[in-house]
Amino acid sequence: MKITLTETKVFVFLTTLLVFLDMRPYIVWSGFSVLGYRIYTALILVVTFYMGYRILSKKKVVVGPTVPDLTEKNKIHSSLLLASALIVILFFYEVFLSGVVTVTQQPFNMAMLCVHVGLMLFTLQDCNVLQRVFVATKNIFAIILIPAIFVFLLLQMGITVPSTSIVASEGINGAVRSYDLYLGLAVMIRQGGIEFLNRLCGLFEEPGFVGTMGVFFLLGDKLTLKKWQNVVILIACFFTFSLAFVFLLLIGLLLRLIGNLKQRTYFVLSLILIASLVVGYFIFMSLPLTGTLGELQARMVITEDGLVGDNRFGSSDLAVAAYDNFMKSDLRTRLFGYGQDNRVIPGTEISIWMKVHSYKEFIFGFGFIGFGILILALICTYAAKFLRTPRGKKWSLMVLLIVFLISIYQRYGVAKFHYFCVLFGGGANLALMDGEDDKKSASCPEGTVMKSLP
């Protein structure tokens, strides 16, 4: 079979590789491989310049009410360009405006500027290219989860699997973790040499990340289980025991249920599934379990303070006290935040938010203005990109956006290539997929005048 190498295929390959490495598999941890980390950082620069070249050489901006024909892929409407520029504006805000005093502002970082510019350029690419990057990344994600599932099952059955110990190069909010690497195919979190919680991580830093990304990949493919990749992702995400996965998936199912009220079969099946999950929760919580399942059961207990396993904020007294003081501070502080340096304990490098994952950390550092710019950039760019999608596909796009925004509650650091891949690449996949009410669209709904999504 003859394979024709085209410029688009090269671009898709390089961008997909960048997105995958941006998900931080263990091969790019500087504590594991300095070479892998350097390749990753170099690839950010290469792909960013490559995207810029593609935009400057192939695109022209359309200003005003003129709407390019949907088959034209060489035009960008000014609304999309202006909306995506907010991504870069966010970087300059964090550097020059956030923080109540100069010393607390985030230091100027050329690498981070390159990332924000790259994210802006990523959203300006043709939808058929974004779709191909999304599908390729999803396939890679599914393939690497297959051996991780087998390793997980072998460990659950008490079968010894050869392993080596590695340490993450950067702690997660100050919590440095050690891992067991099994045959180079899967990692499991260990803490102080003792198994912390036997949850599937794949090749990544934490199980919650796998669960969250899994939901986005599934929603970007309409939650269809007709593809083996989606089945693999669903099974793997279940073994992560990620509460974020469960709740985001339920929200996605509920929203799709609302949007498909006229489809009786889908409506009934969704109700049955949701009812089964609710009943299953109470049955599961009533069982006398020990070991891994017992620890999972303990995390799912609901108290008057919320979910026991919710480590997004209330699990740290230090973070709670810091945020309470922040909310009681003057208006300027609340608008612009305390800045980067004030997110660590004075005289140390330990984060106040250690072991805590919450959008409140972003507000604490960059204020409500910074948080508003982030949300506005995502919504406006997404709306401008997919505005002309046929009506029958708009609800699926809305569901993906809503679930993505809700996920910021527990993972605010979404200005990354892999998150933009699942949001804009997943949106492109939904916009170009067949099987909904309008099958006439064969190209990306770009270059349009801003309107509200129904």
N, C-alpha and C positions, 0 to 999 in steps of 0.2 A: 504494500500500500504506500503510495507516494504522499508525502506530507509537504504541503506548500507553506513555506515560512513567510509570513507577511508582517508588515510593521505593526498592525493591530494585534496580532498574536504575540509578538515580542512584548508589546506594552502590557497586554493582559497578563502574560507570564510574570513579568517583573513586578507589576502591581500586586498580583496575587501573592507572590513570594513575600513582598513587603508586608502585606496585610497579615499573613500567617506569622511572620517573625514578630510583628507588632503585638501579637497576642501573647508574646513572651513565653514560648516553650522553653524548656530547660537548656536547650542548645545555645540560647543567646544570653544566659545568665553569665555575667563576667566571672562569677565564682566557679563556673564549670568550664567555660571556653572563652578566652579573651578574643580569639579569632572570630567566633560566632557573633559576639557582641559587636566587633568592629565591622563585620560584613553587614550587620543589621543597620548600624548607624550610617555607613556609607551608602546603603541602599536607599535610605530616606532622602539623602541629597540627590542621588541619581534619578530616582523616580519623580521627585519634585521638579527638577529641571526638565525632565522628559515631559511631564504634564504641561509645564509652562510652554515648552516648544510646540506641543500639539495644539494648544489653545491659540498661540500667537500665529502659527502658520496655517491653521485650518479654520479658524472661527472669525466672525465679525459680529460686533454688537449691534443689535436692533434697538433703537430708542423710540419711545412713544407707543401709541396704540397699535402699531403695525404688528400683525401676527404672522410669523413665517409659516409656510406650509409645513405640515407635520413630517413630510418626507425629506425636508431640508435639514441636514445635520451639521451645517457649517455656520449656523447662526446662534447667538446667545441673546436672549432678551435682557434689556437693562435691569429689569426687576430681579432676575436671578443673579446677575452680577453684583448688584447693590446688596442683596440679601446675603450672599455668600461672603461679601467683604466684611460683614459683622464678625466672622470667625477670626479674621486678622485683627480687627478692632479690639476684640476681646483680649488678645495678647498684649497690645499696647496699653490697654487699660490696666491690666494686671501689673505691668512694669512701671508705668509712669503715674498712675492715678490712685491705685489701691493703697490701703494703709493710711493710718492717721498721721504718721510722721514719715519722713523720707527714708529712714533706716529700715523701716519695716516693709518697704516695697520689694516686690520680687526682682531679683537681679536680672539684667538684660542677658538673655541667653539666645545666641544665634541658632542653636539647634532647635529650640522650641519655636523660634520665629519661622524656621524652615518647615517645621511640622504644621503650624497654623496656615502658612501659605500653601503647603501641599494639600491640606484638607479643603481649602477654598477651591483650589484647582481641580481636586477630585470631584467635587460636586458639579463642576462645569463640563465634565466629560459626557460624551453621548451615552444615552441610556442603554443602548445595546452593549456598549463596552462595560458599563457598570454592572449590567446583568451577568455578563460572562465572568467578571471578577467575583461576583457574589456566588455564582454557581460553583466555580472552581474552588473557592475558599471553603464552601460548604462541603464539597466532596472530599477535600483534604481533611477537614475537621472530622468527618464521619470515618474515613479510612483509618486515621491514627487512633480513633476511639475503639476500634475493633480489638486490637491486642490489649488495650487497657481494660476492656470488659473481661477478656479471658483471664488476665492476671488478677483482676478483682475477684472473680469467681473462684479461682484456684486458692487464693488466700482465704476466702470465706469458708472453703472446704477444709482448711487446715493444711493444705499442700504447700511445702516450702518452695519458694521461687528465689533463685540466686539474685542477690541485690548488692548494690554499693551505696554508700552514704554521700550525699551532696548537700550543699547549703545554698539557699537563694542568695544572689549577690546583693539584693536590696531587700530590706525588711518591709513588710506590709504595714504601713503606718507605724514603723518602729519595732514591729514584732518580727524579729529575724527567725526564720524557720528552717529546720533541717528536714531532709527528705530521704526516702529510700528510692533508688532508681533500679527498677526491675528489668534486667536484660536490655536496657536502653529503650524499652517500649512503654513504660509507664512509671509515674512517680506517685508516691504516697507520703503524706505529711507525717513527720515525726517531730516530737518536741522533747528536747532533753534526753534523747535516746529511747523514749517510751512512746508507743503508738498513741497519737493524740486522738484520732478518730479515723477509723478505716473507711474512708470515703473516696470514691473515684475522682482522680484529678486529671487523668489523661497524661499529657506532657506539660501541664500548666501549674501555676502556683497555688491555686486553691479550687476546691470543688464548686464553690458558689459561682466562680467565673465561668466554669464549664456549663453549669445549669442556666445561667443568664444568657450566654451566647447561644446555647441550644434553643431557648425560647425564640430568640430573634431569627435564627435560621429557619425554624419551623413556621413562624408567622410570615416570614418572607417568602414562603412556599405554600401559603394558604393552609397550613396545618395538614396537608395531605399526607397520608401514610401509604400511598401507592408507590412511593419511591423508597428503595432499600436504604438510601442514605438517611432519610428522615426517620425510619424505623430504628436504625442504629443510634442516631442522636437521641431519640426518645428514651431508649433503653439505658444508654449511658447516663443521661441526665437523671433518670430515676435512681441510679446507683450513686449519684453524687450526694443524695439525701439533702439537696439544697432546698431550703424553704423559699428562696427567691424564685427558683424554677417553678415550684408548685403554685405559688400565688400569681406570678406573672402569666403562667399558662392558663390558670383559671380565669384571670381577667380577660385574656385573649379569647378564650372560649365563650365567655359571657358576652363580650362585645360582638363577636361573630354571630352569636345566637340572636342578639338584638337586630343585627343587620340582615338576618335571614329568616325573619318571622314568617314571611310568605312561603318559604320552602318547608312544607310540613315535615318531610322526612328528616331534614337536617335539624329542625326545631325539636322533634321528638327525641332523636338520638342524643342531641346535646343535653336535653333535660335529664335523660336517663343517665348519661355520663356524669353530670354534675351531682345528681342525687346519689349515684353510686359512690362518688368521691366523699361526699358528706357522711354517708352511712359508714363507709370504709374507715374514715377518720375516727369515728367514735368506737368502732370495733377494735381498731388498732390500738387506741389509747387505753382500752380496757384489758388488753392482754398482759400477762406477767412476763415481760421480756427482759433479757439481760444482754450484755455484750454490745455490739455495734447497734443493733436494733433498739436496745434499751436506752442507749445514749441518744439515739434519734428521737425516741419517744419522749425523753426528758426535755428535749429542745422544743417539742411541739405542744407543751403544756401551756394553756392560756390562763393568765392570772389577771388581776385587776390592773396590773402595770403593763399588760400586753403579753406578747409571745415571749416565752422564756428564751428561746433560741434567737431572738432578734438582737443582734449585736450592732445595730445601726446607730444607737446613741446611748440608751439608758444603761448599758453595761459598764460605763466608765463614769465614776463619780467626779473625776477630774474634768472630763469633757462637759458633763452636765453643769458643773459649777462655773466653768469658763464661759459657756454659752449663756448661762443666766446673767452673768456679769456683762456680757456683750450686749444682751437685749436691754439691760438697764442703763447702758451708756448713752452718750449724747447722740443727736441725730447724725452728725457727720460720721461718727464711728460706725453706726449701723449702716449707713449708706455705702461707705468705702471700705469697711472692714478693718481688721487689725494688721493686715499684711502678712507676708510669708513668715518672717522671723518670729512673730509672736504666736506661732502655732507649735512651738516647742517649749519645753520646760526651761526657764532661764538657767544658763550655765551648763546645759547639757544638749545633746542631740536627740533626746527622747521626745517624741511627739506627744502633745497633750491628748491627741486622738488615737493613741496606740490601741490597737485591737478594736477600733471603732470605725464603722463605715457609714457615713451619713452625709447628706447634702448640706447639713448644718456646718460641716467643716469648711466647705467652700464659702458659705455666707460669712462665717467667722473670719476667714482670711481676706476675702475680696468684697464683702458687703452685699447688700441687696441689689446695688446697681450692677455689680459683676455678675450676680446670679441672673438678673433680668436680661443682661446682654446675652448670656449663654442660651437661655430658653428662647429668646427672641430670634437669635441666629438660627437655631435648629428649626423652629416653626416656619419662619419666613422663607428660609432656603428650601425647605421641603415643599412648602406650598407653591413657590415659584417654579420648582422643578417639575412637579407632577400635576399642575393645575388643569391641563387639558386632557387628563386621563378620562376615558369614557365613563359615564356615570355608574355603570354596573361594577366598575373596579374601584371606585373611590372609597367605598367603605372599608375594603381590605387595606388600603393605604392608610386610612385613618386609624384603624386598629393597630397597625404596626407603629405609627407615630405615637399614639396614646400610651401603649405599653412601654415604648422606649422612654418617653418622658417620665412615666411612673417609676421606671427602674432607676432614675437619677436619685430617688429617695435613698437608695443604698449604694449606688456607684455614680458619683458625680463627675468623675474624670472621663467624660465621654469625648473630649477633644483628641481623639486618637483614630488612627486609620482603620482599625478593626471595627470600631463602633460605627464609623461613617460607612464602612462597607456594608454592615448589616442593615443600616437605616436607609441609605441612598441606593445601595446595590440591591437590597431586598425590595425597596420601593420600585426600582426599575424592573425587577423580576415580576412583581405583581402587575405593573403597568403593561408589560409586554406578554404576559401569559394569556393563553386562550382558555375558554371554558366558562366565561362569565357573560353577562348580558350583552355586552358589546364586543364583538370579535373583529371589528373593522380596523382597529389601530394596529399598525405594523411598525410603528416607530415611536420614539420617545416624545411625550407631550411637553416639549421644551419651548422656550421662546414665546411666552404668553403674557398677557396683562394680568396683574394680580386680582384674584377674586377669592371669595371665601369658599372653602371646601364644604360641601353639604354634609 
